Amino acid sequence: MAHISGDDRSQLLLLPDAVDDYVGPDNPVRFIDAFVDGLDLAEAGFERVQPKSTGRPGYAPADLLKLYIYGYLNRIRSSRRLEAETHRNLEVIWLLRRLQPDFKTIADFRRDNRGAFREVFRDFVRLCRELDLYGRELVAVDGTRIKAVNNPDRNFTRPRLEQQLKQADERLERYLKQMDAADTADAGGSRAVTDLQRKIEAVRRRRATLNARREQLARSGRRQLSLTDPDARLSMTHKGAVVGYNVQVAVDSKHNLIAEQQVHTNVTDIGLLAQTAVAARDNLAAERIDAVADRGYYKTGDVEACEAAGVTPYVPKPIRSPSINKGLFAKSEFQYDGTNDTYACPGGHRLAPAYFHDLPGGKRIQYANRGACRSCPLRSRCTTDSYRCISRYTNEIVMDRMAERLVARPAILDRRRELAEHPFGTIKHWMGHGTFLTRRLDNVRGEFSLTALAYNMRRAINLVGVTALISGATA
């Protein structure tokens, strides 16, 4: 029996005679087309929405936006690869009506409209909200580090520069000693002396470069210096050091859709809970919402800001007390009595307010009982000083309330892991966004807005289908 054979390539075809016949009614490109056509691109901040009356005509922003959404939805982020798709991909040919912009035009569009992509992401969040795809009750806030276009060898910190300078000095000293020994043994014309001279000159050039980097870092006023992407920062992850950006997302609990996404240069997550969770509440148009995050977000001012903005936070307390490392009683073993404003120590004594300090984070009160500490049999297990002090901020009551909420709802922390890890795993592994293609913070933010939009769009298509999304976009 013969194999199935294809048609003759030179055979003339009569049907189908329209490109539209190649794109089915449930093809995602039909929704991309309907969604972008329904946007107010001028209000979103796109440039050249209205063409000029003079000069050479340019491509409409809507067409280039459709191309980028299609590309990110199909794991194609490179402008050169997108250009290739306009020549060979029937879906793209249908979507752009046979337009074929070059890669430079495509890349410039992403750079020039980097801030507008965030508004497109929010427009799609509103569409999903109207289709009841968001629960609008609980969001999980989490962050990850995504690599920047900056090799770790081109990132410098002050300690690293000092260490490299010290190594260069040691190497230079060793070479100079070897040179003295070679001069003593020989008149100076040997190959060994020539090699040492080259090494010495190389080390001196290296020292001059490192000193220039140190001065550049001092002038910048920053803690790090990145040469390729000046906004990228070195941070530590469980996989090692990464030079990149801190990507924050707030994930809704109903269908794991992203409600808010941000990109920061912060090397830690401290201080990012309130702005991420509050922005998610605004995007979801909810009066109140719960937000759960891991220990890295534990900060009194952030929790207080969340409660004031209609967000109920759930963040477990990290173990940061130096007393624990010394084998002493932790602060958690001292029970606070809000009625009498005192602490009960493990020895059964009462610690009253003793010292007051005005700090940027608020007023700090230190509680102590010097007389009781002198005669306490547990003193060796409590402090290495003459008495123990317990510090407390005046606004620390918000942390006590949050601790009570966590005791009443312990399963919410497991729910956080289920929600927060899903988008990052999909974005990094399935979508292939393990490294940014652009440089500088504003460009990176625009790039990730497209990634988050594509993630949400793919999930929405899987949840309700293309037809329902088109109906919602054109309603």
Buried (B, 14 or more C-beta within 10 A) or exposed (E): EEEEEEEEEEEEEEEEEEBEEEBEEEBBBBBBBBBBEBBEBEEBBBEBBEEEEEEEEBBBBBBBBBBBBBBBBBEBBEBEEBBBBBEEBEBBBBBBEEBEBEBEBBBBBBBBBBBBBBBBBBBBBEBBBEBEBBBBEBBBBBBBBBBBBBEEEBBBBBEBBEEBBEEBEEBBEEBEEBBEEBEEEEEEEEEEBEEBBEBBEBBEEBBEEBEEBBEBBEEEEBEBBBBEBBBBBBBEEEEEEBBBBBBBBBBBBBBBBBBBBBBBBBBEBBBBBBBBBBBBBBBBEBEEBBBBBBEBBBBBBBBBBBBEBBBBBBBBEEEEBEBEEEEBBEBEEBEBEEEEEBBBBBBEBEBEEBEEEEEEEBEBBBBBBEEBBEEBEBBEEBBEEEBBBBEBBEBBBBBEBBBEBBEEEEEBBEBBEEBBBBBBEBBBEEBEBEEBBBBBBBBBBBBBBBBBBBBBBBBBBEBBBBEBBBBBBEE
